[in-house]
C-alpha cells in the first residue's frame, strides 16, 4: 500500500471497527456525512487536515496516531 490515502483509509476502517462503530456513527461523532467517511475509507477523497482531526477526535486519538 503505497498511497497515503489508502493507508489512512485502512487505518480509519480498522480503528472504527475495533471500537464497534459504523460509518454512520463515526460520521455522527465527527460531524461529517456518512458518505464522506466511506469515501475516505475507500481512498476516493483527499481528506483535509481539519476533517482528519475531527475523525481522530471521534476515535479518541490524535491525528498522528491515524498514520
mmCIF file as Biopython writes it, N, C-alpha, C and O atoms, coordinates in Angstrom:
data_model
#
loop_
_atom_site.group_PDB
_atom_site.id
_atom_site.type_symbol
_atom_site.label_atom_id
_atom_site.label_alt_id
_atom_site.label_comp_id
_atom_site.label_asym_id
_atom_site.label_entity_id
_atom_site.label_seq_id
_atom_site.pdbx_PDB_ins_code
_atom_site.Cartn_x
_atom_site.Cartn_y
_atom_site.Cartn_z
_atom_site.occupancy
_atom_site.B_iso_or_equiv
_atom_site.auth_seq_id
_atom_site.auth_asym_id
_atom_site.pdbx_PDB_model_num
ATOM 1   N N  . UNK A ? 1  ? 0.846   -1.177 0.000  1.0 0.0 1  A 1 
ATOM 2   C CA . UNK A ? 1  ? 0.000   0.000  0.000  1.0 0.0 1  A 1 
ATOM 3   C C  . UNK A ? 1  ? 0.891   1.239  0.000  1.0 0.0 1  A 1 
ATOM 4   O O  . UNK A ? 1  ? 1.432   1.628  1.035  1.0 0.0 1  A 1 
ATOM 5   N N  . UNK A ? 2  ? 1.034   1.842  -1.153 1.0 0.0 2  A 1 
ATOM 6   C CA . UNK A ? 2  ? 1.952   2.960  -1.312 1.0 0.0 2  A 1 
ATOM 7   C C  . UNK A ? 2  ? 1.306   4.318  -1.078 1.0 0.0 2  A 1 
ATOM 8   O O  . UNK A ? 2  ? 1.976   5.274  -0.690 1.0 0.0 2  A 1 
ATOM 9   N N  . UNK A ? 3  ? 0.030   4.396  -1.311 1.0 0.0 3  A 1 
ATOM 10  C CA . UNK A ? 3  ? -0.665  5.667  -1.271 1.0 0.0 3  A 1 
ATOM 11  C C  . UNK A ? 3  ? -1.059  6.033  0.158  1.0 0.0 3  A 1 
ATOM 12  O O  . UNK A ? 3  ? -1.629  5.214  0.879  1.0 0.0 3  A 1 
ATOM 13  N N  . UNK A ? 4  ? -0.756  7.258  0.562  1.0 0.0 4  A 1 
ATOM 14  C CA . UNK A ? 4  ? -1.093  7.698  1.921  1.0 0.0 4  A 1 
ATOM 15  C C  . UNK A ? 4  ? -2.597  7.685  2.152  1.0 0.0 4  A 1 
ATOM 16  O O  . UNK A ? 4  ? -3.048  7.416  3.265  1.0 0.0 4  A 1 
ATOM 17  N N  . UNK A ? 5  ? -3.387  7.973  1.107  1.0 0.0 5  A 1 
ATOM 18  C CA . UNK A ? 5  ? -4.839  7.932  1.255  1.0 0.0 5  A 1 
ATOM 19  C C  . UNK A ? 5  ? -5.316  6.510  1.541  1.0 0.0 5  A 1 
ATOM 20  O O  . UNK A ? 5  ? -6.224  6.308  2.347  1.0 0.0 5  A 1 
ATOM 21  N N  . UNK A ? 6  ? -4.710  5.534  0.888  1.0 0.0 6  A 1 
ATOM 22  C CA . UNK A ? 6  ? -5.044  4.129  1.153  1.0 0.0 6  A 1 
ATOM 23  C C  . UNK A ? 6  ? -4.714  3.750  2.591  1.0 0.0 6  A 1 
ATOM 24  O O  . UNK A ? 6  ? -5.503  3.095  3.273  1.0 0.0 6  A 1 
ATOM 25  N N  . UNK A ? 7  ? -3.540  4.171  3.038  1.0 0.0 7  A 1 
ATOM 26  C CA . UNK A ? 7  ? -3.101  3.820  4.400  1.0 0.0 7  A 1 
ATOM 27  C C  . UNK A ? 7  ? -3.995  4.442  5.459  1.0 0.0 7  A 1 
ATOM 28  O O  . UNK A ? 7  ? -4.391  3.774  6.415  1.0 0.0 7  A 1 
ATOM 29  N N  . UNK A ? 8  ? -4.315  5.720  5.292  1.0 0.0 8  A 1 
ATOM 30  C CA . UNK A ? 8  ? -5.165  6.399  6.266  1.0 0.0 8  A 1 
ATOM 31  C C  . UNK A ? 8  ? -6.576  5.807  6.233  1.0 0.0 8  A 1 
ATOM 32  O O  . UNK A ? 8  ? -7.187  5.588  7.279  1.0 0.0 8  A 1 
ATOM 33  N N  . UNK A ? 9  ? -7.085  5.551  5.032  1.0 0.0 9  A 1 
ATOM 34  C CA . UNK A ? 9  ? -8.409  4.942  4.916  1.0 0.0 9  A 1 
ATOM 35  C C  . UNK A ? 9  ? -8.477  3.607  5.625  1.0 0.0 9  A 1 
ATOM 36  O O  . UNK A ? 9  ? -9.424  3.340  6.365  1.0 0.0 9  A 1 
ATOM 37  N N  . UNK A ? 10 ? -7.476  2.763  5.405  1.0 0.0 10 A 1 
ATOM 38  C CA . UNK A ? 10 ? -7.444  1.459  6.061  1.0 0.0 10 A 1 
ATOM 39  C C  . UNK A ? 10 ? -7.325  1.615  7.576  1.0 0.0 10 A 1 
ATOM 40  O O  . UNK A ? 10 ? -8.000  0.910  8.326  1.0 0.0 10 A 1 
ATOM 41  N N  . UNK A ? 11 ? -6.485  2.519  8.022  1.0 0.0 11 A 1 
ATOM 42  C CA . UNK A ? 11 ? -6.345  2.740  9.468  1.0 0.0 11 A 1 
ATOM 43  C C  . UNK A ? 11 ? -7.659  3.194  10.089 1.0 0.0 11 A 1 
ATOM 44  O O  . UNK A ? 11 ? -8.012  2.756  11.184 1.0 0.0 11 A 1 
ATOM 45  N N  . UNK A ? 12 ? -8.380  4.061  9.405  1.0 0.0 12 A 1 
ATOM 46  C CA . UNK A ? 12 ? -9.668  4.517  9.933  1.0 0.0 12 A 1 
ATOM 47  C C  . UNK A ? 12 ? -10.652 3.350  10.002 1.0 0.0 12 A 1 
ATOM 48  O O  . UNK A ? 12 ? -11.377 3.202  10.986 1.0 0.0 12 A 1 
ATOM 49  N N  . UNK A ? 13 ? -10.677 2.520  8.954  1.0 0.0 13 A 1 
ATOM 50  C CA . UNK A ? 13 ? -11.548 1.343  8.981  1.0 0.0 13 A 1 
ATOM 51  C C  . UNK A ? 13 ? -11.227 0.461  10.184 1.0 0.0 13 A 1 
ATOM 52  O O  . UNK A ? 13 ? -12.120 0.087  10.944 1.0 0.0 13 A 1 
ATOM 53  N N  . UNK A ? 14 ? -9.954  0.133  10.350 1.0 0.0 14 A 1 
ATOM 54  C CA . UNK A ? 14 ? -9.550  -0.770 11.430 1.0 0.0 14 A 1 
ATOM 55  C C  . UNK A ? 14 ? -9.875  -0.190 12.800 1.0 0.0 14 A 1 
ATOM 56  O O  . UNK A ? 14 ? -10.380 -0.896 13.673 1.0 0.0 14 A 1 
ATOM 57  N N  . UNK A ? 15 ? -9.587  1.090  12.990 1.0 0.0 15 A 1 
ATOM 58  C CA . UNK A ? 15 ? -9.856  1.725  14.279 1.0 0.0 15 A 1 
ATOM 59  C C  . UNK A ? 15 ? -11.354 1.856  14.538 1.0 0.0 15 A 1 
ATOM 60  O O  . UNK A ? 15 ? -11.813 1.659  15.663 1.0 0.0 15 A 1 
ATOM 61  N N  . UNK A ? 16 ? -12.104 2.184  13.508 1.0 0.0 16 A 1 
ATOM 62  C CA . UNK A ? 16 ? -13.556 2.308  13.646 1.0 0.0 16 A 1 
ATOM 63  C C  . UNK A ? 16 ? -14.161 0.964  14.030 1.0 0.0 16 A 1 
ATOM 64  O O  . UNK A ? 16 ? -14.960 0.879  14.963 1.0 0.0 16 A 1 
ATOM 65  N N  . UNK A ? 17 ? -13.777 -0.085 13.308 1.0 0.0 17 A 1 
ATOM 66  C CA . UNK A ? 17 ? -14.306 -1.419 13.594 1.0 0.0 17 A 1 
ATOM 67  C C  . UNK A ? 17 ? -13.869 -1.924 14.963 1.0 0.0 17 A 1 
ATOM 68  O O  . UNK A ? 17 ? -14.642 -2.579 15.662 1.0 0.0 17 A 1 
ATOM 69  N N  . UNK A ? 18 ? -12.634 -1.622 15.344 1.0 0.0 18 A 1 
ATOM 70  C CA . UNK A ? 18 ? -12.117 -2.011 16.656 1.0 0.0 18 A 1 
ATOM 71  C C  . UNK A ? 18 ? -12.977 -1.417 17.776 1.0 0.0 18 A 1 
ATOM 72  O O  . UNK A ? 18 ? -13.148 -2.020 18.835 1.0 0.0 18 A 1 
ATOM 73  N N  . UNK A ? 19 ? -13.509 -0.226 17.517 1.0 0.0 19 A 1 
ATOM 74  C CA . UNK A ? 19 ? -14.340 0.456  18.509 1.0 0.0 19 A 1 
ATOM 75  C C  . UNK A ? 19 ? -15.832 0.129  18.354 1.0 0.0 19 A 1 
ATOM 76  O O  . UNK A ? 19 ? -16.671 0.660  19.081 1.0 0.0 19 A 1 
ATOM 77  N N  . UNK A ? 20 ? -16.144 -0.748 17.401 1.0 0.0 20 A 1 
ATOM 78  C CA . UNK A ? 20 ? -17.525 -1.164 17.206 1.0 0.0 20 A 1 
ATOM 79  C C  . UNK A ? 20 ? -18.414 -0.077 16.612 1.0 0.0 20 A 1 
ATOM 80  O O  . UNK A ? 20 ? -19.621 -0.051 16.854 1.0 0.0 20 A 1 
ATOM 81  N N  . UNK A ? 21 ? -17.809 0.821  15.829 1.0 0.0 21 A 1 
ATOM 82  C CA . UNK A ? 21 ? -18.559 1.926  15.239 1.0 0.0 21 A 1 
ATOM 83  C C  . UNK A ? 21 ? -18.900 1.639  13.786 1.0 0.0 21 A 1 
ATOM 84  O O  . UNK A ? 21 ? -18.093 1.072  13.051 1.0 0.0 21 A 1 
ATOM 85  N N  . UNK A ? 22 ? -20.091 2.029  13.380 1.0 0.0 22 A 1 
ATOM 86  C CA . UNK A ? 22 ? -20.444 2.008  11.970 1.0 0.0 22 A 1 
ATOM 87  C C  . UNK A ? 22 ? -19.915 3.281  11.332 1.0 0.0 22 A 1 
ATOM 88  O O  . UNK A ? 22 ? -19.525 4.216  12.031 1.0 0.0 22 A 1 
ATOM 89  N N  . UNK A ? 23 ? -19.902 3.316  10.006 1.0 0.0 23 A 1 
ATOM 90  C CA . UNK A ? 23 ? -19.529 4.554  9.315  1.0 0.0 23 A 1 
ATOM 91  C C  . UNK A ? 23 ? -20.482 5.669  9.720  1.0 0.0 23 A 1 
ATOM 92  O O  . UNK A ? 23 ? -20.068 6.810  9.925  1.0 0.0 23 A 1 
ATOM 93  N N  . UNK A ? 24 ? -21.747 5.333  9.832  1.0 0.0 24 A 1 
ATOM 94  C CA . UNK A ? 24 ? -22.750 6.327  10.197 1.0 0.0 24 A 1 
ATOM 95  C C  . UNK A ? 24 ? -22.492 6.907  11.585 1.0 0.0 24 A 1 
ATOM 96  O O  . UNK A ? 24 ? -22.596 8.118  11.778 1.0 0.0 24 A 1 
ATOM 97  N N  . UNK A ? 25 ? -22.156 6.053  12.551 1.0 0.0 25 A 1 
ATOM 98  C CA . UNK A ? 25 ? -21.906 6.533  13.916 1.0 0.0 25 A 1 
ATOM 99  C C  . UNK A ? 25 ? -20.628 7.368  13.963 1.0 0.0 25 A 1 
ATOM 100 O O  . UNK A ? 25 ? -20.595 8.410  14.619 1.0 0.0 25 A 1 
ATOM 101 N N  . UNK A ? 26 ? -19.585 6.926  13.281 1.0 0.0 26 A 1 
ATOM 102 C CA . UNK A ? 26 ? -18.345 7.707  13.242 1.0 0.0 26 A 1 
ATOM 103 C C  . UNK A ? 26 ? -18.614 9.074  12.620 1.0 0.0 26 A 1 
ATOM 104 O O  . UNK A ? 26 ? -18.139 10.095 13.117 1.0 0.0 26 A 1 
ATOM 105 N N  . UNK A ? 27 ? -19.370 9.085  11.538 1.0 0.0 27 A 1 
ATOM 106 C CA . UNK A ? 27 ? -19.704 10.346 10.883 1.0 0.0 27 A 1 
ATOM 107 C C  . UNK A ? 27 ? -20.461 11.266 11.841 1.0 0.0 27 A 1 
ATOM 108 O O  . UNK A ? 27 ? -20.185 12.463 11.911 1.0 0.0 27 A 1 
ATOM 109 N N  . UNK A ? 28 ? -21.397 10.707 12.562 1.0 0.0 28 A 1 
ATOM 110 C CA . UNK A ? 28 ? -22.165 11.497 13.530 1.0 0.0 28 A 1 
ATOM 111 C C  . UNK A ? 28 ? -21.253 12.080 14.605 1.0 0.0 28 A 1 
ATOM 112 O O  . UNK A ? 28 ? -21.352 13.263 14.933 1.0 0.0 28 A 1 
ATOM 113 N N  . UNK A ? 29 ? -20.370 11.255 15.151 1.0 0.0 29 A 1 
ATOM 114 C CA . UNK A ? 29 ? -19.452 11.709 16.199 1.0 0.0 29 A 1 
ATOM 115 C C  . UNK A ? 29 ? -18.483 12.775 15.695 1.0 0.0 29 A 1 
ATOM 116 O O  . UNK A ? 29 ? -18.087 13.669 16.442 1.0 0.0 29 A 1 
ATOM 117 N N  . UNK A ? 30 ? -18.103 12.672 14.418 1.0 0.0 30 A 1 
ATOM 118 C CA . UNK A ? 30 ? -17.139 13.607 13.838 1.0 0.0 30 A 1 
ATOM 119 C C  . UNK A ? 30 ? -17.813 14.834 13.224 1.0 0.0 30 A 1 
ATOM 120 O O  . UNK A ? 30 ? -17.135 15.792 12.850 1.0 0.0 30 A 1 
ATOM 121 N N  . UNK A ? 31 ? -19.131 14.811 13.119 1.0 0.0 31 A 1 
ATOM 122 C CA . UNK A ? 31 ? -19.830 15.927 12.497 1.0 0.0 31 A 1 
ATOM 123 C C  . UNK A ? 31 ? -19.651 15.966 10.991 1.0 0.0 31 A 1 
ATOM 124 O O  . UNK A ? 31 ? -19.624 17.036 10.385 1.0 0.0 31 A 1 
ATOM 125 N N  . UNK A ? 32 ? -19.527 14.783 10.391 1.0 0.0 32 A 1 
ATOM 126 C CA . UNK A ? 32 ? -19.322 14.671 8.951  1.0 0.0 32 A 1 
ATOM 127 C C  . UNK A ? 32 ? -20.422 13.795 8.357  1.0 0.0 32 A 1 
ATOM 128 O O  . UNK A ? 32 ? -21.173 13.162 9.100  1.0 0.0 32 A 1 
ATOM 129 N N  . UNK A ? 33 ? -20.526 13.750 7.051  1.0 0.0 33 A 1 
ATOM 130 C CA . UNK A ? 33 ? -21.532 12.934 6.378  1.0 0.0 33 A 1 
ATOM 131 C C  . UNK A ? 33 ? -21.026 11.500 6.247  1.0 0.0 33 A 1 
ATOM 132 O O  . UNK A ? 33 ? -19.836 11.273 6.030  1.0 0.0 33 A 1 
ATOM 133 N N  . UNK A ? 34 ? -21.940 10.530 6.380  1.0 0.0 34 A 1 
ATOM 134 C CA . UNK A ? 34 ? -21.567 9.122  6.295  1.0 0.0 34 A 1 
ATOM 135 C C  . UNK A ? 34 ? -20.928 8.779  4.944  1.0 0.0 34 A 1 
ATOM 136 O O  . UNK A ? 34 ? -19.971 8.007  4.888  1.0 0.0 34 A 1 
ATOM 137 N N  . UNK A ? 35 ? -21.447 9.341  3.883  1.0 0.0 35 A 1 
ATOM 138 C CA . UNK A ? 35 ? -20.888 9.069  2.557  1.0 0.0 35 A 1 
ATOM 139 C C  . UNK A ? 35 ? -19.438 9.544  2.465  1.0 0.0 35 A 1 
ATOM 140 O O  . UNK A ? 35 ? -18.611 8.909  1.811  1.0 0.0 35 A 1 
ATOM 141 N N  . UNK A ? 36 ? -19.138 10.664 3.123  1.0 0.0 36 A 1 
ATOM 142 C CA . UNK A ? 36 ? -17.772 11.197 3.126  1.0 0.0 36 A 1 
ATOM 143 C C  . UNK A ? 36 ? -16.822 10.238 3.860  1.0 0.0 36 A 1 
ATOM 144 O O  . UNK A ? 36 ? -15.698 10.011 3.413  1.0 0.0 36 A 1 
ATOM 145 N N  . UNK A ? 37 ? -17.278 9.681  4.981  1.0 0.0 37 A 1 
ATOM 146 C CA . UNK A ? 37 ? -16.461 8.706  5.714  1.0 0.0 37 A 1 
ATOM 147 C C  . UNK A ? 37 ? -16.157 7.511  4.810  1.0 0.0 37 A 1 
ATOM 148 O O  . UNK A ? 37 ? -15.021 7.039  4.763  1.0 0.0 37 A 1 
ATOM 149 N N  . UNK A ? 38 ? -17.166 7.025  4.096  1.0 0.0 38 A 1 
ATOM 150 C CA . UNK A ? 38 ? -16.963 5.905  3.174  1.0 0.0 38 A 1 
ATOM 151 C C  . UNK A ? 38 ? -15.959 6.241  2.087  1.0 0.0 38 A 1 
ATOM 152 O O  . UNK A ? 38 ? -15.113 5.418  1.737  1.0 0.0 38 A 1 
ATOM 153 N N  . UNK A ? 39 ? -16.053 7.447  1.555  1.0 0.0 39 A 1 
ATOM 154 C CA . UNK A ? 39 ? -15.120 7.866  0.502  1.0 0.0 39 A 1 
ATOM 155 C C  . UNK A ? 39 ? -13.688 7.955  1.028  1.0 0.0 39 A 1 
ATOM 156 O O  . UNK A ? 39 ? -12.739 7.625  0.316  1.0 0.0 39 A 1 
ATOM 157 N N  . UNK A ? 40 ? -13.537 8.393  2.255  1.0 0.0 40 A 1 
ATOM 158 C CA . UNK A ? 40 ? -12.204 8.454  2.872  1.0 0.0 40 A 1 
ATOM 159 C C  . UNK A ? 40 ? -11.665 7.038  3.075  1.0 0.0 40 A 1 
ATOM 160 O O  . UNK A ? 40 ? -10.508 6.755  2.765  1.0 0.0 40 A 1 
ATOM 161 N N  . UNK A ? 41 ? -12.511 6.157  3.596  1.0 0.0 41 A 1 
ATOM 162 C CA . UNK A ? 41 ? -12.067 4.789  3.842  1.0 0.0 41 A 1 
ATOM 163 C C  . UNK A ? 41 ? -11.688 4.068  2.553  1.0 0.0 41 A 1 
ATOM 164 O O  . UNK A ? 41 ? -10.809 3.206  2.563  1.0 0.0 41 A 1 
ATOM 165 N N  . UNK A ? 42 ? -12.338 4.410  1.449  1.0 0.0 42 A 1 
ATOM 166 C CA . UNK A ? 42 ? -12.027 3.795  0.153  1.0 0.0 42 A 1 
ATOM 167 C C  . UNK A ? 42 ? -10.956 4.579  -0.615 1.0 0.0 42 A 1 
ATOM 168 O O  . UNK A ? 42 ? -10.656 4.260  -1.766 1.0 0.0 42 A 1 
ATOM 169 N N  . UNK A ? 43 ? -10.392 5.589  0.014  1.0 0.0 43 A 1 
ATOM 170 C CA . UNK A ? 43 ? -9.336  6.431  -0.579 1.0 0.0 43 A 1 
ATOM 171 C C  . UNK A ? 43 ? -9.818  7.137  -1.840 1.0 0.0 43 A 1 
ATOM 172 O O  . UNK A ? 43 ? -9.044  7.347  -2.774 1.0 0.0 43 A 1 
ATOM 173 N N  . UNK A ? 44 ? -11.087 7.499  -1.866 1.0 0.0 44 A 1 
ATOM 174 C CA . UNK A ? 44 ? -11.653 8.220  -3.002 1.0 0.0 44 A 1 
ATOM 175 C C  . UNK A ? 44 ? -11.596 9.732  -2.815 1.0 0.0 44 A 1 
ATOM 176 O O  . UNK A ? 44 ? -11.723 10.491 -3.775 1.0 0.0 44 A 1 
ATOM 177 N N  . UNK A ? 45 ? -11.404 10.158 -1.580 1.0 0.0 45 A 1 
ATOM 178 C CA . UNK A ? 45 ? -11.341 11.592 -1.265 1.0 0.0 45 A 1 
ATOM 179 C C  . UNK A ? 45 ? -10.008 11.909 -0.604 1.0 0.0 45 A 1 
ATOM 180 O O  . UNK A ? 45 ? -9.479  11.125 0.184  1.0 0.0 45 A 1 
ATOM 181 N N  . UNK A ? 46 ? -9.485  13.070 -0.942 1.0 0.0 46 A 1 
ATOM 182 C CA . UNK A ? 46 ? -8.284  13.570 -0.289 1.0 0.0 46 A 1 
ATOM 183 C C  . UNK A ? 46 ? -8.751  14.325 0.956  1.0 0.0 46 A 1 
ATOM 184 O O  . UNK A ? 46 ? -9.246  15.448 0.857  1.0 0.0 46 A 1 
ATOM 185 N N  . UNK A ? 47 ? -8.596  13.720 2.095  1.0 0.0 47 A 1 
ATOM 186 C CA . UNK A ? 47 ? -9.124  14.273 3.342  1.0 0.0 47 A 1 
ATOM 187 C C  . UNK A ? 47 ? -8.334  15.509 3.762  1.0 0.0 47 A 1 
ATOM 188 O O  . UNK A ? 47 ? -7.105  15.526 3.702  1.0 0.0 47 A 1 
ATOM 189 N N  . UNK A ? 48 ? -9.045  16.522 4.179  1.0 0.0 48 A 1 
ATOM 190 C CA . UNK A ? 48 ? -8.418  17.736 4.694  1.0 0.0 48 A 1 
ATOM 191 C C  . UNK A ? 48 ? -7.969  17.540 6.134  1.0 0.0 48 A 1 
ATOM 192 O O  . UNK A ? 48 ? -8.481  16.669 6.838  1.0 0.0 48 A 1 
ATOM 193 N N  . UNK A ? 49 ? -7.036  18.332 6.559  1.0 0.0 49 A 1 
ATOM 194 C CA . UNK A ? 49 ? -6.496  18.193 7.922  1.0 0.0 49 A 1 
ATOM 195 C C  . UNK A ? 49 ? -7.546  18.441 8.994  1.0 0.0 49 A 1 
ATOM 196 O O  . UNK A ? 49 ? -7.553  17.761 10.020 1.0 0.0 49 A 1 
ATOM 197 N N  . UNK A ? 50 ? -8.427  19.398 8.774  1.0 0.0 50 A 1 
ATOM 198 C CA . UNK A ? 50 ? -9.463  19.678 9.777  1.0 0.0 50 A 1 
ATOM 199 C C  . UNK A ? 50 ? -10.403 18.494 9.922  1.0 0.0 50 A 1 
ATOM 200 O O  . UNK A ? 50 ? -10.798 18.147 11.035 1.0 0.0 50 A 1 
ATOM 201 N N  . UNK A ? 51 ? -10.763 17.872 8.806  1.0 0.0 51 A 1 
ATOM 202 C CA . UNK A ? 51 ? -11.638 16.704 8.885  1.0 0.0 51 A 1 
ATOM 203 C C  . UNK A ? 51 ? -10.906 15.497 9.457  1.0 0.0 51 A 1 
ATOM 204 O O  . UNK A ? 51 ? -11.507 14.683 10.157 1.0 0.0 51 A 1 
ATOM 205 N N  . UNK A ? 52 ? -9.622  15.375 9.168  1.0 0.0 52 A 1 
ATOM 206 C CA . UNK A ? 52 ? -8.832  14.306 9.767  1.0 0.0 52 A 1 
ATOM 207 C C  . UNK A ? 52 ? -8.800  14.471 11.285 1.0 0.0 52 A 1 
ATOM 208 O O  . UNK A ? 52 ? -8.890  13.492 12.025 1.0 0.0 52 A 1 
ATOM 209 N N  . UNK A ? 53 ? -8.675  15.697 11.735 1.0 0.0 53 A 1 
ATOM 210 C CA . UNK A ? 53 ? -8.690  15.972 13.171 1.0 0.0 53 A 1 
ATOM 211 C C  . UNK A ? 53 ? -10.050 15.622 13.781 1.0 0.0 53 A 1 
ATOM 212 O O  . UNK A ? 53 ? -10.104 15.075 14.883 1.0 0.0 53 A 1 
ATOM 213 N N  . UNK A ? 54 ? -11.136 15.924 13.090 1.0 0.0 54 A 1 
ATOM 214 C CA . UNK A ? 54 ? -12.476 15.591 13.586 1.0 0.0 54 A 1 
ATOM 215 C C  . UNK A ? 54 ? -12.630 14.075 13.738 1.0 0.0 54 A 1 
ATOM 216 O O  . UNK A ? 54 ? -13.183 13.598 14.729 1.0 0.0 54 A 1 
ATOM 217 N N  . UNK A ? 55 ? -12.144 13.334 12.765 1.0 0.0 55 A 1 
ATOM 218 C CA . UNK A ? 55 ? -12.228 11.874 12.832 1.0 0.0 55 A 1 
ATOM 219 C C  . UNK A ? 55 ? -11.369 11.347 13.970 1.0 0.0 55 A 1 
ATOM 220 O O  . UNK A ? 55 ? -11.799 10.468 14.718 1.0 0.0 55 A 1 
ATOM 221 N N  . UNK A ? 56 ? -10.168 11.871 14.106 1.0 0.0 56 A 1 
ATOM 222 C CA . UNK A ? 56 ? -9.280  11.443 15.196 1.0 0.0 56 A 1 
ATOM 223 C C  . UNK A ? 56 ? -9.940  11.685 16.546 1.0 0.0 56 A 1 
ATOM 224 O O  . UNK A ? 56 ? -9.910  10.813 17.415 1.0 0.0 56 A 1 
ATOM 225 N N  . UNK A ? 57 ? -10.526 12.845 16.731 1.0 0.0 57 A 1 
ATOM 226 C CA . UNK A ? 57 ? -11.200 13.145 18.000 1.0 0.0 57 A 1 
ATOM 227 C C  . UNK A ? 57 ? -12.366 12.200 18.233 1.0 0.0 57 A 1 
ATOM 228 O O  . UNK A ? 57 ? -12.579 11.751 19.359 1.0 0.0 57 A 1 
ATOM 229 N N  . UNK A ? 58 ? -13.127 11.889 17.184 1.0 0.0 58 A 1 
ATOM 230 C CA . UNK A ? 58 ? -14.252 10.975 17.319 1.0 0.0 58 A 1 
ATOM 231 C C  . UNK A ? 58 ? -13.784 9.570  17.704 1.0 0.0 58 A 1 
ATOM 232 O O  . UNK A ? 58 ? -14.519 8.822  18.349 1.0 0.0 58 A 1 
ATOM 233 N N  . UNK A ? 59 ? -12.562 9.217  17.307 1.0 0.0 59 A 1 
ATOM 234 C CA . UNK A ? 59 ? -11.976 7.920  17.651 1.0 0.0 59 A 1 
ATOM 235 C C  . UNK A ? 59 ? -11.172 7.992  18.950 1.0 0.0 59 A 1 
ATOM 236 O O  . UNK A ? 59 ? -10.557 7.004  19.352 1.0 0.0 59 A 1 
ATOM 237 N N  . UNK A ? 60 ? -11.175 9.148  19.604 1.0 0.0 60 A 1 
ATOM 238 C CA . UNK A ? 60 ? -10.457 9.378  20.873 1.0 0.0 60 A 1 
ATOM 239 C C  . UNK A ? 60 ? -8.952  9.158  20.727 1.0 0.0 60 A 1 
ATOM 240 O O  . UNK A ? 60 ? -8.323  8.443  21.508 1.0 0.0 60 A 1 
ATOM 241 N N  . UNK A ? 61 ? -8.403  9.797  19.701 1.0 0.0 61 A 1 
ATOM 242 C CA . UNK A ? 61 ? -6.961  9.714  19.491 1.0 0.0 61 A 1 
ATOM 243 C C  . UNK A ? 61 ? -6.484  11.000 18.831 1.0 0.0 61 A 1 
ATOM 244 O O  . UNK A ? 61 ? -7.294  11.867 18.502 1.0 0.0 61 A 1 
ATOM 245 N N  . UNK A ? 62 ? -5.188  11.127 18.637 1.0 0.0 62 A 1 
ATOM 246 C CA . UNK A ? 62 ? -4.693  12.309 17.950 1.0 0.0 62 A 1 
ATOM 247 C C  . UNK A ? 62 ? -4.407  11.964 16.494 1.0 0.0 62 A 1 
ATOM 248 O O  . UNK A ? 62 ? -4.308  10.793 16.129 1.0 0.0 62 A 1 
ATOM 249 N N  . UNK A ? 63 ? -4.278  12.984 15.681 1.0 0.0 63 A 1 
ATOM 250 C CA . UNK A ? 63 ? -4.094  12.817 14.241 1.0 0.0 63 A 1 
ATOM 251 C C  . UNK A ? 63 ? -2.887  11.928 13.935 1.0 0.0 63 A 1 
ATOM 252 O O  . UNK A ? 63 ? -2.945  11.077 13.048 1.0 0.0 63 A 1 
ATOM 253 N N  . UNK A ? 64 ? -1.823  12.126 14.657 1.0 0.0 64 A 1 
ATOM 254 C CA . UNK A ? 64 ? -0.595  11.365 14.418 1.0 0.0 64 A 1 
ATOM 255 C C  . UNK A ? 64 ? -0.834  9.855  14.479 1.0 0.0 64 A 1 
ATOM 256 O O  . UNK A ? 64 ? -0.209  9.094  13.740 1.0 0.0 64 A 1 
ATOM 257 N N  . UNK A ? 65 ? -1.726  9.431  15.348 1.0 0.0 65 A 1 
ATOM 258 C CA . UNK A ? 65 ? -1.996  8.009  15.506 1.0 0.0 65 A 1 
ATOM 259 C C  . UNK A ? 65 ? -2.736  7.394  14.311 1.0 0.0 65 A 1 
ATOM 260 O O  . UNK A ? 65 ? -2.761  6.173  14.158 1.0 0.0 65 A 1 
ATOM 261 N N  . UNK A ? 66 ? -3.335  8.234  13.472 1.0 0.0 66 A 1 
ATOM 262 C CA . UNK A ? 66 ? -4.024  7.723  12.289 1.0 0.0 66 A 1 
ATOM 263 C C  . UNK A ? 66 ? -3.042  7.338  11.179 1.0 0.0 66 A 1 
ATOM 264 O O  . UNK A ? 66 ? -3.403  6.632  10.237 1.0 0.0 66 A 1 
ATOM 265 N N  . UNK A ? 67 ? -1.814  7.803  11.300 1.0 0.0 67 A 1 
ATOM 266 C CA . UNK A ? 67 ? -0.802  7.463  10.308 1.0 0.0 67 A 1 
ATOM 267 C C  . UNK A ? 67 ? -0.124  6.171  10.692 1.0 0.0 67 A 1 
ATOM 268 O O  . UNK A ? 67 ? 0.768   5.707  9.981  1.0 0.0 67 A 1 
#
